[in-house]
């Protein structure tokens, strides 16, 4: 599983990092990407909206609502 931590980034930086990680996922042998957003609503909401808009499958684990698991297309 690939992983990226968006803590401490402003929205623009977080979006750039998320896009880079999604691109890495597409070309890797891994099937999932863990996006660590923390429980704050701004980064988490931005990440969810971006994933939905770009048709990525993902889930928020019930045991850790501060991360998003994204599945390879």
Rosetta blueprint (number, residue, H / E / L):
1 X L
2 X E
3 X E
4 X E
5 X E
6 X L
7 X L
8 X L
9 X L
10 X L
11 X H
12 X H
13 X H
14 X H
15 X H
16 X H
17 X H
18 X H
19 X H
20 X H
21 X H
22 X H
23 X H
24 X H
25 X H
26 X H
27 X H
28 X L
29 X L
30 X L
31 X L
32 X E
33 X E
34 X E
35 X E
36 X E
37 X L
38 X L
39 X L
40 X L
41 X H
42 X H
43 X H
44 X H
45 X H
46 X H
47 X H
48 X H
49 X H
50 X H
51 X H
52 X H
53 X H
54 X L
55 X L
56 X L
57 X E
58 X E
59 X E
60 X L
61 X L
62 X L
63 X L
64 X L
65 X L
66 X L
67 X E
68 X E
69 X E
70 X E
71 X E
72 X L
73 X L
